[in-house]
Amino acid sequence: MTPAELSPAEAVNEFFDEAAELIRLKDEFYEVLKTSYREISVQVPIRMDDGSERVFRGYRVQHNGARGPYKGGVRYHSQADLNEVRALASLMTWKCALMDIPFGGAKGGVMVDPLGMSPREVEAITRRYTLAISYLLGVQRDIPAPDVNTNAQTMAWMMDAYSGRYGYTPAIVTGKPVDLGGAPGREQATGRGVVYVLESAAKRSGMDLGSATVAIQGFGNVGSWAARDLADLDVKVVAVSDVNGGIYRDAGLDVRVLVETVQGGRSVVDLAGTDGIDAISNEELLTCRCDVLIPAALGEVLHNENAGDVQASIVVEAANHPTTPEGDKILNERGIQVIPDVLANGGGVTGSYFEWAMNIQQFRWKEDRFNEELRDVMSRSFDQTAAFAEGRGVPMRRAAFAIGIERVARAARLRGYV
Ligand code: GLU
C-alpha cells in the first residue's frame, strides 16, 4: 500500500505551494486559500439488518466558495477521514476554477466500507448523513454529487431525504438518475472527459492514439466509460482492473465483454485464463507495458516506490489524488507527461454543472448538446493548461493549480476576503 509520505491534505498543500510560488501569490492569500472555510463532522447512526446499532462518522468540508456555491462528491470508504476529505475538497476548488465553472470546492465522506452491506443499510446511512449535513447544503450553497462507492441511486436517496425536509429540490445534488432530473450524459461525463483530454494531449504532442495501448486501473463508473469511449475510437485497451485484481492482454481486451462481465455482477479477473488474457495484480497494472496509464480508482497509488517503474509515457489521472508528491517528482524527472486529476477528471463536475443549470432552468438538454459542451470545456481547459505549462516550462499539474489559484485569488480579492 501507500508508503508513509505526506498526508493527503499536506500533499495537496505542497502542490498548492509550488504553484503559488510560480505565480508569486501574495502572502495574504495563503491562509485563506490553504485552509477550509467550514468543516463538519457528524454521527451517522443506523440499525443494521441483524438488528445491531452501528455509528459511522461522516464529514462535509467546504473549502472555498469565492467563485460560487460549494461543489463536490460524497465518498463511502473506510479511509475517508477528515484529512482525506479536506484534501479532496481543496482539489475541487482548483478543479472548478480551472474548468471555469461557477462553483467553489467541497467534499463529503462517510468512513464506511459499503461493499458487503445491504442496499437497505446503505440507504439508511445515506439518509442519516444527508439530514445531518443538510443545514450546510443548498442549491446556492453546497451541492453534493457521486464519488467513490456512491452513484445515481445514492443521489436519489440524498435528494429525497433533503426534499422531505425542505420541499422538492432536484438541484440539491447532481449525478441523479435521469428519471429524477439527472442529465443524460452525466454518468458518462467523467470517463468521457478523460478521453477528450487524452485526445487533446495526443493532438498537441503529435501522438497517434490509434496505435497506442492503454492500461486502466479501476473499472467502476469512470474507468469503464473511459474504456468504452476508447474502444469506440479503436484505441487498444490492454489492461484493466477492479478491486479483485487485474487482467492484461497484449493484443487488446474486448471492452464489450468486460462491460457485460461487470454488469453481470462478476469481476474482470474472472476473464483471466480465457482468450490469451493473463491475470495481473492492481500493483502490476501500474507498471505494465503500455503507452497511456489511467489510474481511475483510489488515491496515492503512484508513489516513491513504483513511479520509477511506470512504463507509460502519459499518465492521465482519472482518480482524485492518485499520485503522491514524491511519485509526481519521479514521473516528472523521467519525462512522463502527467495530466493531473484537476484537469483530467474535471468532466465529472463540469457535467454536474450542466445538470444543476438544467434543474434550475427546468429545461433538459439533449445528450448531444451535453457532450458537445463537455468537449468544449475539456479541450479549452487542456489547451490553457498546456500553453501555461509550455510557456513557463513547468509540469501540467503546477500549471493547472496555478491557473486555478489565480482565478480563485482574483474572486477572493474582488469579494473582499483579502
Ligand atoms: N466526485 C467528482 C469529482 O471528484 C464529481 C464532483 C461533482 O460533480 O460535484 O470531481
Boltz pocket constraint, residues with backbone or C-beta under 6 A from the ligand:
constraints:
  - pocket:
      binder: B
      contacts: [[A, 71], [A, 72], [A, 73], [A, 74], [A, 143], [A, 144], [A, 145], [A, 146], [A, 147], [A, 148], [A, 174], [A, 320], [A, 345], [A, 346], [A, 348], [A, 349], [A, 350], [A, 352]]
      max_distance: 6.0
